[in-house]
Amino acid sequence: MAAATDETYLHRVVAVLGAFKGEENAVGAAELARRTGLPRSTVHRIVLSLVEEGLLERHGPEVRLGLRLFEIGQRVPRQRALRDAARPYMYDLREATRQTIHLAVLEGSEVVYVDILASAGGPPLPSRVGGRLPAHATGVGKAILAFSPQETVRAVLEGDLPRLSERSTVAPGLLARELAGIRRAGVAYDHEESGLGVVCAASPVLGVDGEVLGALSISGWSSRMRLDHVSPAVHTAALALSRALGHRDA
C-alpha cells in the first residue's frame, strides 16, 4: 500500500511540474490545480515540497520552475552529448544561412528541442529549448520518423495527428508516403505546417549503427528563405555530424 501511495504521489509531482508552460513566468497554485485536475490542497503541499527542494521557486504569490531543474536537465547524457557535438555544426549553419537552427530528438510522437540558435530578424517560432511539438507537423520530426523503426512510425500513424496549421498533414496515408520520400532524399520539409509564415528544411542525425539520434533544421520566413537553397547545407551538416558521432555510410 505504501509503495502504491508513493507512486501516486510521484505521478502527481510530475503532473504539477508538467503543467508549467514555457512562455509564462510564474503560475499560482489555483491555476496549477485547474491544469492538473488535482485538489488545490494537494497541489499546495506538492508546491511547498518542490520549493523546499529547489525544483520550484517563489515569484511573489506564484511559483516558477527552479534553477535546480535546469541543472539536472543539463546532466541528461543523450541530450548533453548530442548537443555538444552538434553545436559547431549549428554555428556554421547559422553563419552560412543567417537563419534559425534547431536540434531536436524524438520522444514518443513528439519532438523535444534540445538546442536552438536563433537568428536576428527571424520569424517567431513555436519551438523553444525543452519544448515539444507533434513530430508529424515539423521538419525535424519528419526527418527523424523517416529513419525510425517501423513500430515507431506505426505508432505515430495510428495515433492522434493534430493540426498545428491549416497546412499540417494529418492524413496517415499522405504522411507515410511523405516519410518514404524523405528517407530517399535525406531531407524533410515543413511548408508552414507547424505555423503559417514559417518554413523549414531538416535532415536526420545518425549514430554508429545507423540508428537515428535526432535531426538538424534550418527555419525562416516563407517569404524570404528558399528551401532549395538551404536544404543542401542542412543535409551536409547532418551528414558531417553523423560521421563525427561514428556513423559510416553504407
C-alpha positions as CSV (number, residue, x, y, z in Angstrom):
1,M,0.0,0.0,0.0
2,A,2.8,2.4,0.9
3,A,4.5,1.7,-2.5
4,A,1.3,2.5,-4.3
5,T,0.9,5.7,-2.3
6,D,4.4,6.7,-3.1
7,E,3.9,6.0,-6.8
8,T,0.7,8.0,-6.8
9,Y,2.4,11.0,-5.2
10,L,5.2,10.8,-7.7
11,H,2.7,10.9,-10.6
12,R,1.1,14.0,-9.0
13,V,4.5,15.7,-8.6
14,V,5.3,15.0,-12.3
15,A,1.8,16.4,-13.3
16,V,2.5,19.6,-11.4
17,L,5.9,20.1,-13.0
18,G,4.5,19.3,-16.4
19,A,1.7,21.9,-16.0
20,F,4.1,24.8,-16.5
21,K,4.3,26.3,-19.9
22,G,7.5,27.6,-21.4
23,E,6.3,31.1,-22.3
24,E,5.0,32.0,-18.9
25,N,7.0,33.4,-16.0
26,A,5.1,32.1,-12.9
27,V,1.8,30.4,-12.0
28,G,-0.4,30.3,-8.9
29,A,-1.5,27.2,-7.1
30,A,-5.1,27.6,-8.1
31,E,-4.1,27.6,-11.8
32,L,-1.9,24.5,-11.3
33,A,-4.8,22.7,-9.7
34,R,-7.0,23.6,-12.6
35,R,-4.5,22.4,-15.2
36,T,-3.7,19.1,-13.4
37,G,-7.2,18.3,-12.1
38,L,-5.7,17.8,-8.6
39,P,-7.2,19.1,-5.4
40,R,-5.9,22.6,-4.6
41,S,-4.7,21.3,-1.1
42,T,-2.7,18.6,-2.8
43,V,-1.1,21.0,-5.2
44,H,-0.3,23.3,-2.3
45,R,1.6,20.5,-0.4
46,I,3.5,19.5,-3.5
47,V,4.4,23.1,-4.3
48,L,5.8,23.6,-0.8
49,S,7.9,20.4,-1.1
50,L,9.2,21.4,-4.6
51,V,10.1,24.9,-3.4
52,E,12.0,23.4,-0.4
53,E,14.0,21.2,-2.8
54,G,14.7,24.0,-5.3
55,L,12.7,22.5,-8.1
56,L,10.3,25.4,-7.9
57,E,11.0,28.9,-6.7
58,R,8.8,31.7,-5.3
59,H,7.9,34.6,-7.5
60,G,5.6,36.8,-5.5
61,P,2.4,34.9,-4.7
62,E,3.2,32.5,-7.5
63,V,5.9,29.9,-8.3
64,R,8.0,29.2,-11.3
65,L,10.4,26.4,-12.4
66,G,13.6,26.4,-10.3
67,L,17.2,26.5,-11.3
68,R,17.8,23.1,-9.9
69,L,15.6,21.6,-12.6
70,F,17.8,23.2,-15.3
71,E,20.9,21.9,-13.6
72,I,19.5,18.4,-13.5
73,G,18.4,18.6,-17.2
74,Q,21.9,19.6,-18.3
75,R,23.2,16.2,-17.0
76,V,21.0,14.1,-19.3
77,P,23.7,12.1,-21.2
78,R,21.9,11.8,-24.5
79,Q,21.0,15.4,-24.6
80,R,24.3,16.7,-23.5
81,A,26.5,14.5,-25.8
82,L,24.3,15.3,-28.9
83,R,24.1,19.0,-28.1
84,D,27.8,19.4,-27.5
85,A,28.7,17.5,-30.7
86,A,26.2,19.5,-32.8
87,R,27.0,23.0,-31.6
88,P,29.9,23.7,-34.0
89,Y,27.8,22.5,-37.0
90,M,24.8,24.6,-35.8
91,Y,27.0,27.7,-35.6
92,D,28.4,27.1,-39.1
93,L,24.8,26.6,-40.4
94,R,23.6,29.9,-38.8
95,E,26.7,31.7,-40.1
96,A,26.2,30.4,-43.6
97,T,22.4,30.9,-43.9
98,R,21.6,33.6,-41.3
99,Q,18.6,31.6,-40.3
100,T,17.4,29.9,-37.1
101,I,18.9,26.4,-36.4
102,H,17.3,23.7,-34.4
103,L,18.4,20.4,-32.9
104,A,15.7,18.0,-31.8
105,V,15.2,14.4,-30.7
106,L,12.1,12.2,-30.8
107,E,10.2,11.1,-27.7
108,G,7.0,9.2,-28.4
109,S,5.1,11.0,-31.1
110,E,6.6,14.4,-30.3
111,V,10.0,16.1,-30.8
112,V,11.8,17.7,-28.0
113,Y,14.0,20.7,-28.9
114,V,17.5,20.2,-27.4
115,D,19.1,23.3,-28.7
116,I,18.1,26.4,-30.8
117,L,20.3,29.1,-32.3
118,A,18.1,32.0,-33.2
119,S,18.8,34.4,-36.0
120,A,18.3,38.1,-35.9
121,G,15.1,39.1,-37.8
122,G,13.8,35.5,-37.9
123,P,10.1,34.7,-37.5
124,P,8.5,34.0,-34.2
125,L,8.6,30.2,-33.9
126,P,6.5,27.8,-31.8
127,S,9.7,25.9,-30.8
128,R,11.7,26.5,-27.6
129,V,14.5,24.7,-25.9
130,G,13.0,21.9,-23.8
131,G,9.7,22.4,-25.6
132,R,7.7,19.8,-27.6
133,L,5.7,19.7,-30.8
134,P,4.0,16.9,-32.7
135,A,6.6,15.2,-34.8
136,H,4.4,14.8,-37.9
137,A,4.0,18.6,-38.2
138,T,7.7,19.6,-38.0
139,G,10.7,19.2,-40.3
140,V,12.8,17.7,-37.6
141,G,10.1,15.3,-36.6
142,K,9.5,14.0,-40.1
143,A,13.3,13.7,-40.7
144,I,13.6,11.5,-37.6
145,L,10.5,9.5,-38.3
146,A,11.6,8.7,-41.8
147,F,14.7,6.9,-40.4
148,S,13.0,5.4,-37.3
149,P,12.0,1.8,-36.8
150,Q,8.7,0.7,-38.3
151,E,7.0,0.3,-34.9
152,T,7.8,3.9,-34.0
153,V,6.4,5.2,-37.3
154,R,3.3,2.9,-37.0
155,A,2.6,4.2,-33.5
156,V,2.6,7.8,-34.8
157,L,0.5,7.0,-37.9
158,E,-2.1,5.2,-35.8
159,G,-2.2,7.8,-33.1
160,D,-3.5,11.3,-33.0
161,L,-2.2,13.7,-35.7
162,P,-3.2,17.2,-34.5
163,R,-3.3,20.0,-36.9
164,L,-1.0,22.9,-36.0
165,S,-1.9,24.9,-39.0
166,E,-4.2,24.6,-42.0
167,R,-1.3,23.1,-43.9
168,S,-0.4,20.3,-41.4
169,T,-0.5,16.8,-42.9
170,V,-3.0,14.9,-40.8
171,A,-3.9,12.0,-43.2
172,P,-1.8,8.9,-42.2
173,G,-1.5,7.7,-45.8
174,L,-0.2,11.0,-47.1
175,L,2.3,11.2,-44.2
176,A,3.5,7.7,-44.8
177,R,4.2,8.5,-48.5
178,E,6.0,11.7,-47.5
179,L,8.2,9.8,-45.0
180,A,9.2,7.3,-47.7
181,G,10.3,10.2,-49.9
182,I,12.2,11.8,-47.1
183,R,14.1,8.5,-46.5
184,R,15.2,8.5,-50.1
185,A,16.2,12.2,-50.3
186,G,17.6,12.6,-46.7
187,V,15.8,15.9,-46.3
188,A,12.4,16.8,-44.8
189,Y,10.5,20.0,-45.2
190,D,8.0,22.0,-43.2
191,H,5.9,24.0,-45.6
192,E,4.2,26.2,-43.0
193,E,2.9,23.1,-41.3
194,S,3.9,24.0,-37.8
195,G,2.9,27.6,-38.2
196,L,1.9,29.9,-41.0
197,G,4.7,32.0,-42.5
198,V,7.4,29.6,-41.4
199,V,9.2,27.1,-43.5
200,C,12.0,24.6,-42.6
201,A,14.4,22.1,-44.1
202,A,15.7,19.3,-41.9
203,S,18.0,16.2,-42.0
204,P,18.5,13.3,-39.6
205,V,21.5,12.7,-37.4
206,L,22.5,9.1,-37.4
207,G,24.6,7.1,-34.9
208,V,27.1,4.3,-35.1
209,D,24.7,1.5,-36.0
210,G,22.5,3.7,-38.2
211,E,20.0,4.5,-35.5
212,V,18.5,8.0,-35.8
213,L,19.7,10.2,-32.9
214,G,17.9,13.4,-33.8
215,A,17.7,16.0,-36.5
216,L,19.1,19.4,-37.5
217,S,16.9,22.0,-39.2
218,I,17.0,25.5,-40.7
219,S,13.9,27.6,-40.2
220,G,12.9,31.0,-41.6
221,W,10.3,33.2,-43.2
222,S,8.4,31.5,-46.0
223,S,8.6,34.8,-48.0
224,R,12.4,35.1,-47.5
225,M,14.0,31.7,-47.3
226,R,14.4,29.4,-50.3
227,L,14.2,25.8,-49.2
228,D,16.1,24.6,-52.2
229,H,18.9,26.9,-51.3
230,V,19.3,25.9,-47.7
231,S,18.5,22.2,-47.9
232,P,21.9,21.1,-49.2
233,A,23.5,23.0,-46.3
234,V,21.5,21.2,-43.6
235,H,21.9,17.9,-45.3
236,T,25.7,18.3,-45.5
237,A,25.9,19.4,-41.8
238,A,23.8,16.5,-40.6
239,L,25.9,14.0,-42.6
240,A,29.1,15.5,-41.1
241,L,27.7,15.5,-37.6
242,S,26.6,11.8,-38.1
243,R,30.1,10.9,-39.1
244,A,31.5,12.7,-36.1
245,L,29.2,10.6,-33.9
246,G,30.5,7.4,-35.5
247,H,28.1,6.7,-38.3
248,R,29.6,5.3,-41.5
249,D,27.7,5.5,-44.8
250,A,26.5,2.2,-46.2
